[in-house]
Amino acid sequence: MLADFLFQFRDIFFGFNVFRYITVRASLAAITALLFSFVIGPRIIRKLHQHQMGEEIRHDGPESHQAKRGTPTMGGLIILAAVGISVLLWGKLGNFYIQMVFLATLWMGVVGFVDDYLKVVKKMKRGLIGRYKLIGQISLGLLLGSLIYFNPEFVARGINDNTSVPFFKNLEIDFGILYIPLVVFVITGFSNAVNLTDGLDGLATGLIAISMLAFAGISYVTGHAVFSDYLNIIFLPGSGELTVYSLAIVGAAMGFLWYNAHPAEVFMGDTGSLALGATLGAVAVLVKKEIVLLLIGGVFVAETASVIIQTSYFKYTRKKYGEGRRIFKMAPLHHHFELKGWAESKVVVRLWIIGILLALLSLATFKVR
């Protein structure tokens, strides 16, 4: 909005011409979100303290986490506010891609806020009932999938129901009407995956920043006719605006990490984790990189898989042997490493390193074809 306003005066001052470039606006979006997080972060944390919106630590978790009881949660509000302000200033609000990803962030942000509110204010231990949370995720997936599948421009170009396959040149999978359930799966899966990963100080925040940085680069080349042609990927006019949104999230996440790093002064809560997970999935869907998302978000996938494997194996062995057995010391995976004796900060940094390696590997797939 501010960028569009200033761009109008480019004839008066030639310097305003820079706002036509996505790279300039994306960089400003990241800086704005970062600085805004620094400004509002302490104020929101104080408000959360005043209203006693502290995290309830589960009793079946690692014993060391009991010391975190009472740490303010719902800190995801810091990230969402920083992203919102940043994108309003530097993004093109009339852009289809910006509107879709904004919808995903806001939708699941509200669902997460309700969940946190019920837990920390109303003292309902389970928060929002699981099936209601799932309804929110599925509804968003259905809406987003339908808006893409029935988009006239996408239909005309024959790209409304397909996704790119990494490592193969010009190979795409056409899902037909099943593309909508695919979007539901991606949105639901990754909003839950980030939520599961958000169990150690700074872990999910750092991984989100890494993943969104990778998608900022992917969004830029996808929306650039020359680069997309050179890399043999689908060209999506206008999708470059997702670079602005992605880097706004990177900046906001880095600003939030200032307070969320160990020992955390605030947790993002479901308000942040559900919203950011849905946003990550939405960006991947919008640039037709759903399969690449599995690689970029590999740590999130591993965390979710560990829970599924642990639960399934426990139920299977309980039915077969009369007592449940475990593969991991505790799930999600990060708790397994904690119980093996790794310090919390060591687990976080090592998973960040793996996240960086996966992001770099995913970017390499665009040329290794």
C-alpha distance (Angstrom), angle and dihedral (degrees) to the residues before:
residue distance angle dihedral
M1 . . .
L2 3.82 . .
A3 3.79 89.8 .
D4 3.82 91.4 53.3
F5 3.80 91.0 47.5
L6 3.81 94.2 51.2
F7 3.80 92.6 42.7
Q8 3.81 88.9 63.2
F9 3.82 89.1 67.6
R10 3.80 95.9 53.0
D11 3.81 90.1 114.9
I12 3.80 90.1 57.2
F13 3.80 94.8 44.7
F14 3.81 116.7 17.0
G15 3.83 91.0 -154.9
F16 3.81 90.4 74.8
N17 3.79 88.0 67.5
V18 3.81 88.7 82.4
F19 3.80 90.0 76.0
R20 3.78 89.6 75.2
Y21 3.80 89.1 70.9
I22 3.80 119.3 87.8
T23 3.80 92.0 -151.1
V24 3.81 91.7 58.9
R25 3.79 94.7 46.5
A26 3.82 92.3 43.9
S27 3.80 91.3 52.2
L28 3.81 90.9 48.0
A29 3.81 89.3 48.3
A30 3.80 91.4 54.8
I31 3.82 93.0 46.8
T32 3.81 92.7 45.6
A33 3.82 93.0 49.6
L34 3.80 91.2 47.1
L35 3.80 94.8 49.8
F36 3.80 92.6 41.6
S37 3.83 89.2 54.0
F38 3.79 89.1 53.3
V39 3.81 90.9 50.8
I40 3.81 101.0 44.8
G41 3.81 97.9 29.2
P42 3.81 98.1 81.4
R43 3.81 91.5 42.8
I44 3.79 94.3 52.4
I45 3.81 91.4 44.7
R46 3.82 90.1 52.5
K47 3.81 90.6 49.5
L48 3.80 91.1 50.0
H49 3.81 89.6 50.2
Q50 3.80 92.1 48.9
H51 3.79 91.9 51.6
Q52 3.83 91.2 44.1
M53 3.77 93.3 -123.0
G54 3.79 93.7 163.3
E55 3.79 128.3 159.9
E56 3.80 119.1 -103.2
I57 3.80 108.3 -139.4
R58 3.79 116.0 -143.2
H59 3.81 114.1 -114.4
D60 3.81 94.1 -137.2
G61 3.81 92.1 59.0
P62 3.82 127.2 92.6
E63 3.80 111.9 -54.9
S64 3.81 91.3 -127.5
H65 3.82 90.0 65.4
Q66 3.81 93.0 65.0
A67 3.81 88.0 82.2
K68 3.82 87.8 66.3
R69 3.80 92.7 64.1
G70 3.78 110.3 127.1
T71 3.80 96.3 22.6
P72 3.83 106.7 143.0
T73 3.78 114.5 -98.3
M74 3.84 132.8 -171.0
G75 3.82 86.6 68.4
G76 3.78 87.0 140.5
L77 3.80 83.9 88.3
I78 3.81 87.1 74.4
I79 3.80 91.7 56.6
L80 3.80 95.4 42.9
A81 3.80 93.1 48.3
A82 3.81 92.4 47.5
V83 3.80 92.4 48.6
G84 3.80 92.7 45.9
I85 3.80 94.7 51.0
S86 3.79 92.7 43.5
V87 3.81 95.1 50.2
L88 3.80 92.1 44.4
L89 3.79 88.7 56.2
W90 3.79 101.4 41.7
G91 3.81 108.3 17.8
K92 3.80 130.3 84.8
L93 3.78 102.3 -113.7
G94 3.80 93.6 -165.5
N95 3.80 91.0 61.4
F96 3.83 114.6 112.1
Y97 3.80 93.7 -139.1
I98 3.80 93.6 50.2
Q99 3.79 90.7 49.3
M100 3.81 92.8 50.5
V101 3.79 96.1 48.4
F102 3.82 91.2 43.3
L103 3.79 87.5 53.8
A104 3.81 91.3 52.5
T105 3.80 93.6 48.7
L106 3.79 95.0 46.5
W107 3.82 94.9 42.4
M108 3.79 96.4 53.5
G109 3.79 91.2 35.6
V110 3.80 88.0 62.6
V111 3.82 92.1 46.2
G112 3.80 90.5 49.7
F113 3.81 92.1 46.2
V114 3.80 91.3 53.5
D115 3.81 89.8 49.3
D116 3.82 92.4 50.2
Y117 3.81 92.2 43.7
L118 3.79 92.6 54.0
K119 3.81 91.2 48.4
V120 3.80 102.3 43.7
V121 3.81 102.7 27.3
K122 3.79 104.6 28.7
K123 3.84 90.6 33.4
M124 3.80 92.4 -132.7
K125 3.79 101.0 158.1
R126 3.82 95.9 -148.5
G127 3.78 95.0 40.6
L128 3.77 114.5 -159.6
I129 3.80 108.8 11.9
G130 3.80 110.7 -103.7
R131 3.78 96.1 -118.9
Y132 3.81 91.7 53.5
K133 3.78 90.4 50.4
L134 3.80 88.5 49.4
I135 3.80 91.0 50.0
G136 3.80 88.9 55.3
Q137 3.80 92.0 50.6
I138 3.79 95.2 45.3
S139 3.81 92.3 45.7
L140 3.80 90.6 53.6
G141 3.81 90.9 48.0
L142 3.79 92.2 49.7
L143 3.80 92.4 48.7
L144 3.79 95.1 45.5
G145 3.81 92.8 43.5
S146 3.80 91.9 49.5
L147 3.80 93.5 48.0
I148 3.81 89.3 53.8
Y149 3.81 97.3 40.0
F150 3.81 94.6 49.3
N151 3.81 96.1 36.9
P152 3.86 104.1 128.8
E153 3.81 93.5 -142.5
F154 3.80 92.6 51.0
V155 3.80 92.0 44.7
A156 3.83 91.4 50.9
R157 3.81 90.7 53.2
G158 3.80 93.8 42.2
I159 3.81 94.0 -122.0
N160 3.79 99.6 110.0
D161 3.80 96.0 99.4
N162 3.79 107.8 28.8
T163 3.78 140.3 88.4
S164 3.80 133.2 -158.8
V165 3.81 121.9 -107.4
P166 3.83 114.9 -140.9
F167 3.82 121.8 -129.1
F168 3.83 92.1 24.5
K169 3.79 124.9 92.5
N170 3.82 115.3 -122.8
L171 3.80 92.0 -13.3
E172 3.78 117.0 144.1
I173 3.79 134.2 166.3
D174 3.81 117.8 -133.3
F175 3.80 110.9 -150.5
G176 3.79 98.9 179.3
I177 3.80 112.7 -159.9
L178 3.82 88.3 -14.3
Y179 3.79 86.8 74.9
I180 3.80 89.2 83.8
P181 3.85 93.1 57.5
L182 3.81 87.1 46.9
V183 3.80 90.2 57.6
V184 3.82 89.8 47.6
F185 3.82 89.2 52.6
V186 3.81 93.5 48.8
I187 3.81 95.2 46.9
T188 3.80 94.5 43.7
G189 3.79 94.2 41.4
F190 3.78 97.6 50.0
S191 3.79 97.3 40.5
N192 3.81 87.2 55.6
A193 3.82 92.9 40.9
V194 3.80 93.7 56.2
N195 3.79 89.0 44.7
L196 3.83 90.8 54.5
T197 3.80 91.9 46.4
D198 3.79 92.6 52.8
G199 3.79 93.9 89.0
L200 3.80 103.5 103.5
D201 3.79 129.7 56.0
G202 3.80 108.9 -85.1
L203 3.82 96.1 -9.8
A204 3.81 101.2 115.4
T205 3.81 92.4 32.7
G206 3.80 93.2 56.7
L207 3.80 94.1 43.0
I208 3.80 91.4 50.4
A209 3.82 90.1 51.9
I210 3.82 90.7 50.6
S211 3.81 93.6 46.9
M212 3.80 94.8 46.1
L213 3.80 91.0 47.8
A214 3.81 88.5 56.3
F215 3.80 91.1 48.5
A216 3.79 90.6 48.3
G217 3.79 87.8 62.9
I218 3.80 92.7 43.7
S219 3.81 91.8 49.1
Y220 3.79 91.3 50.8
V221 3.82 95.8 53.2
T222 3.82 91.6 40.6
G223 3.79 90.1 57.6
H224 3.82 93.9 44.1
A225 3.82 114.2 86.6
V226 3.81 95.8 -153.6
F227 3.82 97.6 43.6
S228 3.80 94.5 44.0
D229 3.80 90.7 50.3
Y230 3.81 91.4 48.6
L231 3.82 91.7 50.2
N232 3.82 93.9 41.7
I233 3.79 94.6 -124.5
I234 3.80 131.5 134.2
F235 3.81 112.0 -77.1
L236 3.80 111.2 -137.7
P237 3.82 112.5 -176.2
G238 3.78 110.2 -139.1
S239 3.80 95.8 17.6
G240 3.79 89.8 106.5
E241 3.82 86.7 80.4
L242 3.79 87.0 73.4
T243 3.81 85.4 71.6
V244 3.80 87.8 68.3
Y245 3.80 92.1 49.1
S246 3.80 94.2 44.2
L247 3.80 93.8 50.8
A248 3.80 90.4 46.2
I249 3.81 87.1 59.2
V250 3.81 90.9 46.9
G251 3.81 90.3 53.1
A252 3.80 93.3 45.3
A253 3.81 91.5 47.2
M254 3.80 91.7 51.0
G255 3.79 90.1 49.0
F256 3.79 90.9 49.4
L257 3.81 91.0 46.7
W258 3.82 87.4 63.2
Y259 3.82 86.6 71.1
N260 3.81 99.1 26.3
A261 3.82 97.5 55.0
H262 3.81 116.2 108.6
P263 2.97 118.9 -42.8
A264 3.79 87.7 34.4
E265 3.80 120.1 -143.0
V266 3.82 90.2 -166.8
F267 3.80 139.5 11.3
M268 3.79 123.2 -139.0
G269 3.81 92.5 -134.4
D270 3.77 123.3 -166.0
T271 3.80 87.8 -53.7
G272 3.79 88.4 72.3
S273 3.80 104.8 25.8
L274 3.80 97.7 50.9
A275 3.80 92.2 43.6
L276 3.81 94.8 47.5
G277 3.80 93.1 44.9
A278 3.80 91.3 51.8
T279 3.81 90.2 46.3
L280 3.81 91.9 52.2
G281 3.80 90.1 50.3
A282 3.81 92.3 45.6
V283 3.81 93.5 52.7
A284 3.82 90.6 49.7
V285 3.80 90.9 50.3
L286 3.80 93.7 46.6
V287 3.82 93.7 53.3
K288 3.83 92.2 41.5
K289 3.80 94.6 -115.9
E290 3.79 101.5 122.8
I291 3.81 93.5 134.8
V292 3.80 93.1 46.8
L293 3.81 86.7 53.3
L294 3.80 88.9 67.4
L295 3.80 88.2 60.5
I296 3.80 98.8 40.6
G297 3.80 90.6 46.0
G298 3.79 93.0 39.7
V299 3.80 94.1 131.5
F300 3.81 90.3 53.2
V301 3.81 88.8 49.6
A302 3.81 92.0 49.5
E303 3.81 91.9 49.2
T304 3.80 91.3 51.9
A305 3.81 93.0 43.8
S306 3.81 90.4 53.0
V307 3.81 90.4 56.9
I308 3.82 92.8 47.3
I309 3.82 92.5 46.7
Q310 3.80 93.5 45.8
T311 3.80 94.1 48.2
S312 3.82 94.9 44.0
Y313 3.81 93.9 47.0
F314 3.80 91.9 46.9
K315 3.80 91.8 52.5
Y316 3.81 92.5 44.2
T317 3.82 94.8 50.7
R318 3.79 92.4 43.5
K319 3.78 89.7 54.8
K320 3.82 94.1 43.9
Y321 3.81 102.1 37.4
G322 3.78 102.5 21.1
E323 3.79 93.4 -113.4
G324 3.76 131.3 69.8
R325 3.80 118.9 -115.0
R326 3.78 130.2 -162.9
I327 3.80 134.8 -138.4
F328 3.81 95.2 -165.5
K329 3.79 125.5 42.6
M330 3.80 85.8 -123.0
A331 3.79 136.8 -15.6
P332 3.01 139.5 -96.8
L333 3.79 94.2 57.5
H334 3.81 96.9 -113.7
H335 3.82 90.1 64.1
H336 3.82 89.7 52.7
F337 3.80 90.4 60.3
E338 3.80 91.3 45.2
L339 3.80 90.8 55.6
K340 3.80 89.3 48.4
G341 3.80 86.2 64.9
W342 3.80 102.3 -96.4
A343 3.79 115.2 142.8
E344 3.80 113.9 -114.5
S345 3.81 93.2 -115.9
K346 3.82 90.5 50.3
V347 3.81 91.8 53.1
V348 3.80 90.7 49.2
V349 3.80 96.6 48.1
R350 3.81 93.6 45.0
L351 3.81 91.8 50.9
W352 3.81 88.8 47.9
I353 3.81 88.6 53.9
I354 3.80 90.4 51.1
G355 3.81 88.8 48.2
I356 3.81 90.8 53.0
L357 3.81 91.8 48.9
L358 3.81 91.3 50.0
A359 3.81 91.2 48.6
L360 3.80 91.4 51.4
L361 3.80 91.1 46.4
S362 3.80 90.8 50.8
L363 3.80 91.3 52.4
A364 3.81 89.2 49.7
T365 3.82 89.7 58.9
F366 3.80 89.4 70.9
K367 3.78 91.2 68.9
V368 3.80 101.4 26.7
R369 3.80 96.1 80.1
